[in-house]
Amino acid sequence: MAERKTTIGIETKKEDNISEWYTQVMQKADLADYTSVSGCLVFKPRSYAIWETIVAQTDLRFKQAGIQNAYFPLFIPESLFQKEAAHVEGFSPEVAWVTHAGDTKLNERLAVRPTSETIMYESYSKWIRSWRDLPLRLNQWCNVVRWEFKHPVPFLRTREFLWNEGHTAFATKKQAEDEGPEIISIYNEICENLLALPSVIGRKSEKEKFAGAEYTISLEFFLPSGKAIQGPDFHHDGQNFAKAFDIKFKDQNGNDEYAWQNTFAITTRVIGIMIMMHGDNKGLVLPPFVAPTQIGIVPILGKGDDVLAKAKEIEESLRSAYKVQLDEREEYSPGYKFNEMELQGVPLRIEIGPKDLAANSVVLVRRDTGEKTTVALDKLASTIEEELTAMHHRLFEKAKTFLEENIVSVDNYDEFKKAIADKKLVKARYCNDKTSDCEEIIKADTVGAKPLNIPEQEPSDGVCVHCGKPAKEYAYFGKAY
Amino acid sequence: MAERKTTIGIETKKEDNISEWYTQVMQKADLADYTSVSGCLVFKPRSYAIWETIVAQTDLRFKQAGIQNAYFPLFIPESLFQKEAAHVEGFSPEVAWVTHAGDTKLNERLAVRPTSETIMYESYSKWIRSWRDLPLRLNQWCNVVRWEFKHPVPFLRTREFLWNEGHTAFATKKQAEDEGPEIISIYNEICENLLALPSVIGRKSEKEKFAGAEYTISLEFFLPSGKAIQGPDFHHDGQNFAKAFDIKFKDQNGNDEYAWQNTFAITTRVIGIMIMMHGDNKGLVLPPFVAPTQIGIVPILGKGDDVLAKAKEIEESLRSAYKVQLDEREEYSPGYKFNEMELQGVPLRIEIGPKDLAANSVVLVRRDTGEKTTVALDKLASTIEEELTAMHHRLFEKAKTFLEENIVSVDNYDEFKKAIADKKLVKARYCNDKTSDCEEIIKADTVGAKPLNIPEQEPSDGVCVHCGKPAKEYAYFGKAY
């Protein structure tokens, strides 16, 4: 793509038009591209490497927790897919159906998995016979397809996406529910410590919970676009699926019991959240611990000097601890390389020219602040370690301040509507009554706002911001992707 | 599944009925299970962990070679799928077609990828403009679907399987072709050093090569069932796809040229090859470097002794270097645990009882030979290292001897047919003429034998074993899965 790179910069300001800015960053920072399959992306190496790090770090924690990986079929026979009523109702409208193989019409249509409860639990019902077979804690990393007809947004809402889906079964409700905080804490650690993304954590409302779940716990993110978006989540399914799929076991007294189940997921969506949260008008800003290139080295060549040799030496010395990239292409100028590394969000840039070489130092540039520091070579390794950590913390603190400054607590419906119109994350008392039509009316009144989640351990003794009926809890509301 | 484990052993001898033996090993060693999707397996944790190791080791080598990972959509629009004539002809009969999303009929059918050339090369044609954009060496690890109507065999032939697909583009034919030995050597290293699987390596015949390729290089394995099976392969596609997808670049002189391309793959099939090659009448035998549990520890408990504490201490001391599993379940006897570990192919078993504890030693049992050795605790770590390496080499050498002993070189068609009837891997001179019908006749005469591949650098100056026309090369023939 070299020839098109004469105008490599982002041509729209993030504050002016964030969707256009986002699209340009995605393409110009070489993260992803559109394809001729509507709503489906190519993950190019620079975004796929981010996903690989998220997978590796999450998977490590799952394995430490005793969760094992497996792989179940992509296809789900229609009859199996329809076994749990709420589940099929929730997913049917967006299922991609395989009807033919070659020229042969299949006897039964096959759903391309939008999620794998139904195909996995058929096996669980065969495998789980005794209390000795529990807990069964399996996970798979795979692709899923949800053919939504809403407007697709790269990473944030794509018709095919990548995720983990954990599916666990326990002998008791308590054991199952205890898994919730464990999993949410893993996801939160990935979001905070890897992606520098703070969130609000809580239960989804009765109407927004997962199709088939007793309750859903989610991480919700609030983006500079003024919209919220759901991140990783955990569903406690009670015995709903166990009853639909006959997942029964003999307990230690010889009684037949249904298993208690959970599911949980983190998806490629978090990549989009990260891009939108941290990026700036120069392009992508990548949190250092997830960046596919953590340190870029640009040699500034003079005549007859040994700059390139020194640059290679530095690359070599850093390679075992960091992801380093020395840009020694001769057909591009140093200025071009600086711009490209900024566009691609490389956290730290090392510039080294003849004068630096003579002074036994380099110039170190931070992507997020643009700060340039001259660093003596013998201090380089320790300075890099400090700067990467400092950059991560600054990104996280900045995002956290942004989140906190945008939360508005309101006490009545007029304030509520104004805060939503102001693109805020609104905290209000909420009835969370399945039989009320509060959610529908709020959505209509505000052109799309909805309850995002309900923070736990924050009881309310007031009344619902909309209907005035008793509200035992608060909810976060906002417009969402 | 505890209750069914009262008869955990394999009930059929490998030498009596290898397909039945294979099915039992797959299920009883907890590797995989059937599903209600015909021809599609569940990879249970014990087989998926093997795949994870194969992926990790292969991926490491790809990355060292400069190949980057990406991810392209699962679906391929029909019009795109049809762009390369030989390719569409080869794959169409086994494509699973998505025709509907929810209740909506799609405007265009979508193929579930049987392989991703067509969806990837549409992007390549956008991305590759200049010699500076080359080489482009991308890979993805993903699932693919080939709805074959042949009899499915777990791992060996499943309608959905997991694989890597490397797709690379180069500026010159030479650069592209030089990638062949590099990739084949990576695959061979994985097969030999990880899976203890020797193979014969060579080019596929003109009729057996990949749909769309100029030539295909394959690793072919010969199994104790007397059948051969193709393993990982590499395809040099010349400019076939570049022309079909308009993948052109300006070279350094400003001329437009088509790119030269390759593709390559290793699939979950190798797990099946490994099972069938090394297993015995006690069950699975796993090569030590790919085994999900390398060392099993069984405490043999007496009264008032500290066996379990010592067993935990041993587990702890080995954990950083090996995959260790201490079986401390109280509801199963040591004998049951020995059988289960043998069934699951655990390479080394440590037995420790009160007498061993008193003598400061343990009993070490090798899965492949059944040899029991008493090992002093202070020699345990070094003995384990030696035994794991020795076991790998023994499995490989045994498999290699088996392969070599089954290769029969023949000079005429009667010998040829007899050797095929004797279930041998037959080496014979072969015309490899696209216009001749040798392959069809051989297949008919022998009920299914075909040329597997053609070893390189073994010129022949004789005549084809079937048609008598000049043969410049030898080929390996056999019946194949």
Contacts between the chains, C-beta under 8 A, distances in Angstrom:
chain1	res1	chain2	res2	distance
A	1	B	127	5.9
A	1	B	129	6.2
A	1	B	133	6.1
A	2	B	129	6.9
A	2	B	130	4.8
A	2	B	132	4.1
A	2	B	133	6.3
A	3	B	129	5.3
A	3	B	130	5.6
A	3	B	250	7.9
A	4	B	129	7.2
A	33	B	123	6.0
A	33	B	126	7.2
A	33	B	127	7.7
A	35	B	72	7.2
A	35	B	73	5.5
A	35	B	119	6.6
A	35	B	122	7.0
A	35	B	123	6.7
A	36	B	77	5.5
A	36	B	80	6.0
A	36	B	119	8.0
A	36	B	122	6.1
A	37	B	73	4.7
A	37	B	75	5.0
A	37	B	76	7.3
A	37	B	77	6.2
A	37	B	110	6.9
A	37	B	119	7.3
A	40	B	73	3.9
A	40	B	74	7.7
A	40	B	75	6.6
A	41	B	73	7.3
A	42	B	70	6.6
A	42	B	71	7.1
A	42	B	72	5.2
A	42	B	73	7.2
A	42	B	123	5.5
A	43	B	70	5.8
A	43	B	71	4.0
A	43	B	72	7.8
A	44	B	70	5.6
A	45	B	68	3.8
A	45	B	69	6.4
A	45	B	70	5.3
A	45	B	138	6.9
A	48	B	68	7.9
A	48	B	69	5.2
A	48	B	70	5.1
A	48	B	71	5.3
A	49	B	68	7.6
A	49	B	69	7.1
A	51	B	71	7.7
A	52	B	69	6.7
A	68	B	45	3.9
A	68	B	48	7.9
A	68	B	49	7.6
A	69	B	45	6.4
A	69	B	48	5.2
A	69	B	49	7.1
A	69	B	52	6.7
A	70	B	42	6.6
A	70	B	43	5.8
A	70	B	44	5.6
A	70	B	45	5.3
A	70	B	48	5.1
A	71	B	42	7.1
A	71	B	43	4.0
A	71	B	48	5.3
A	71	B	51	7.7
A	71	B	162	6.8
A	72	B	35	7.2
A	72	B	42	5.2
A	72	B	43	7.9
A	73	B	35	5.4
A	73	B	37	4.7
A	73	B	40	3.8
A	73	B	41	7.3
A	73	B	42	7.2
A	73	B	160	5.7
A	74	B	40	7.6
A	74	B	112	7.6
A	74	B	143	5.7
A	74	B	145	6.7
A	74	B	160	5.5
A	75	B	37	5.0
A	75	B	40	6.5
A	75	B	96	7.6
A	75	B	145	7.7
A	75	B	160	7.2
A	76	B	37	7.3
A	77	B	36	5.5
A	77	B	37	6.2
A	80	B	36	6.0
A	92	B	102	6.5
A	93	B	102	4.3
A	93	B	103	7.4
A	94	B	101	6.9
A	94	B	102	5.7
A	95	B	101	7.1
A	95	B	102	6.2
A	96	B	75	7.6
A	96	B	98	4.8
A	96	B	100	7.4
A	96	B	101	5.2
A	96	B	110	7.4
A	97	B	98	6.4
A	97	B	99	6.6
A	97	B	100	4.3
A	97	B	101	7.4
A	98	B	96	4.8
A	98	B	97	6.4
A	98	B	98	5.4
A	98	B	99	7.7
A	98	B	112	6.6
A	99	B	97	6.6
A	99	B	98	7.7
A	99	B	99	4.7
A	99	B	100	6.8
A	100	B	96	7.5
A	100	B	97	4.3
A	100	B	99	6.8
A	100	B	109	8.0
A	101	B	94	6.9
A	101	B	95	7.2
A	101	B	96	5.2
A	101	B	97	7.4
A	101	B	147	3.6
A	102	B	92	6.5
A	102	B	93	4.3
A	102	B	94	5.7
A	102	B	95	6.2
A	102	B	147	6.5
A	102	B	149	8.0
A	103	B	93	7.4
A	109	B	100	8.0
A	110	B	37	6.9
A	110	B	96	7.4
A	112	B	74	7.6
A	112	B	98	6.5
A	112	B	112	7.2
A	119	B	35	6.6
A	119	B	36	8.0
A	119	B	37	7.3
A	122	B	35	7.0
A	122	B	36	6.1
A	123	B	33	6.0
A	123	B	35	6.7
A	123	B	42	5.5
A	126	B	33	7.3
A	127	B	1	5.8
A	127	B	33	7.6
A	129	B	1	6.1
A	129	B	2	6.8
A	129	B	3	5.3
A	129	B	4	7.2
A	130	B	1	7.9
A	130	B	2	4.7
A	130	B	3	5.7
A	132	B	2	4.2
A	132	B	331	6.6
A	133	B	1	6.0
A	133	B	2	6.3
A	138	B	45	7.0
A	142	B	143	7.1
A	143	B	74	5.7
A	143	B	142	7.1
A	143	B	143	7.0
A	145	B	74	6.7
A	145	B	75	7.7
A	147	B	101	3.6
A	147	B	102	6.5
A	149	B	102	8.0
A	160	B	73	5.7
A	160	B	74	5.4
A	160	B	75	7.2
A	162	B	71	6.8
A	250	B	3	7.9
A	331	B	132	6.6
